[in-house]
Amino acid sequence: MNTPLKNARKEKGYTLSKVAQLVGSDTGNISRIENGKQVPSRILMQKLVGIFAERGITEIHLLYPERYADDSENI
């Protein structure tokens, strides 16, 4: 599942490690958030939105990634 956060990260050329470093988290958390398996804390959400806002990422995309997912990778 390509979620908006994953797409935005790839478009910016960032690795999971880079994003984790920028927001003060670990790659496991970022991966779970990216894949819709974990909801970020309010503070982490604000940091992620701050990094990816120019790519159109909002809090709604992080709270409900499955609604905005591009399933093309599963075809």
C-alpha positions as a Markdown table, in Angstrom:
| # | Residue | x | y | z |
|---|---|---|---|---|
| 1 | Met | 0.0 | 0.0 | 0.0 |
| 2 | Asn | 1.4 | 3.3 | -1.1 |
| 3 | Thr | 0.2 | 5.8 | 1.5 |
| 4 | Pro | 0.5 | 9.6 | 1.1 |
| 5 | Leu | 3.3 | 9.7 | 3.6 |
| 6 | Lys | 5.3 | 7.0 | 1.9 |
| 7 | Asn | 4.8 | 8.7 | -1.5 |
| 8 | Ala | 5.9 | 12.1 | -0.1 |
| 9 | Arg | 9.0 | 10.6 | 1.5 |
| 10 | Lys | 10.0 | 8.9 | -1.8 |
| 11 | Glu | 9.3 | 12.0 | -3.8 |
| 12 | Lys | 11.6 | 14.0 | -1.6 |
| 13 | Gly | 14.3 | 11.3 | -1.8 |
| 14 | Tyr | 14.3 | 10.6 | 1.9 |
| 15 | Thr | 15.0 | 7.3 | 3.5 |
| 16 | Leu | 13.1 | 6.1 | 6.6 |
| 17 | Ser | 16.3 | 6.7 | 8.5 |
| 18 | Lys | 16.4 | 10.3 | 7.3 |
| 19 | Val | 12.8 | 11.0 | 8.3 |
| 20 | Ala | 13.3 | 9.3 | 11.7 |
| 21 | Gln | 16.4 | 11.5 | 12.3 |
| 22 | Leu | 14.5 | 14.7 | 11.3 |
| 23 | Val | 11.6 | 14.0 | 13.7 |
| 24 | Gly | 13.5 | 12.4 | 16.5 |
| 25 | Ser | 12.0 | 8.9 | 16.2 |
| 26 | Asp | 13.1 | 5.5 | 15.0 |
| 27 | Thr | 12.7 | 3.9 | 11.6 |
| 28 | Gly | 10.3 | 1.2 | 13.0 |
| 29 | Asn | 7.9 | 3.9 | 14.2 |
| 30 | Ile | 8.1 | 5.8 | 10.9 |
| 31 | Ser | 7.6 | 2.6 | 8.9 |
| 32 | Arg | 4.5 | 1.6 | 10.9 |
| 33 | Ile | 3.0 | 5.1 | 10.6 |
| 34 | Glu | 3.8 | 5.1 | 6.8 |
| 35 | Asn | 2.0 | 1.7 | 6.4 |
| 36 | Gly | -1.0 | 2.7 | 8.5 |
| 37 | Lys | -0.3 | 0.3 | 11.3 |
| 38 | Gln | 0.4 | 3.0 | 13.9 |
| 39 | Val | -1.0 | 6.4 | 14.5 |
| 40 | Pro | 1.6 | 9.0 | 15.4 |
| 41 | Ser | 1.5 | 11.1 | 18.6 |
| 42 | Arg | 0.3 | 14.6 | 18.2 |
| 43 | Ile | 3.8 | 16.0 | 18.4 |
| 44 | Leu | 5.2 | 13.5 | 15.9 |
| 45 | Met | 2.3 | 14.2 | 13.6 |
| 46 | Gln | 3.0 | 17.9 | 13.7 |
| 47 | Lys | 6.7 | 17.3 | 12.9 |
| 48 | Leu | 5.8 | 15.0 | 9.9 |
| 49 | Val | 3.3 | 17.5 | 8.6 |
| 50 | Gly | 5.9 | 20.2 | 8.9 |
| 51 | Ile | 8.4 | 18.2 | 6.8 |
| 52 | Phe | 5.9 | 17.1 | 4.1 |
| 53 | Ala | 3.4 | 19.9 | 4.0 |
| 54 | Glu | 4.7 | 21.1 | 0.6 |
| 55 | Arg | 3.8 | 17.6 | -0.7 |
| 56 | Gly | 0.2 | 18.1 | 0.5 |
| 57 | Ile | 0.5 | 15.9 | 3.6 |
| 58 | Thr | -2.0 | 16.9 | 6.3 |
| 59 | Glu | -3.0 | 15.4 | 9.7 |
| 60 | Ile | -5.9 | 13.6 | 8.0 |
| 61 | His | -3.5 | 11.7 | 5.7 |
| 62 | Leu | -1.6 | 10.5 | 8.8 |
| 63 | Leu | -4.7 | 9.6 | 10.8 |
| 64 | Tyr | -6.5 | 7.8 | 7.9 |
| 65 | Pro | -3.8 | 6.7 | 5.4 |
| 66 | Glu | -5.9 | 3.9 | 4.0 |
| 67 | Arg | -8.4 | 6.4 | 2.7 |
| 68 | Tyr | -5.8 | 8.1 | 0.5 |
| 69 | Ala | -3.7 | 5.1 | -0.3 |
| 70 | Asp | -2.6 | 4.2 | -3.8 |
| 71 | Asp | -2.9 | 0.5 | -4.2 |
| 72 | Ser | -1.1 | 0.4 | -7.5 |
| 73 | Glu | 1.9 | -1.5 | -6.0 |
| 74 | Asn | -0.4 | -4.4 | -5.2 |
| 75 | Ile | -1.7 | -4.8 | -8.8 |
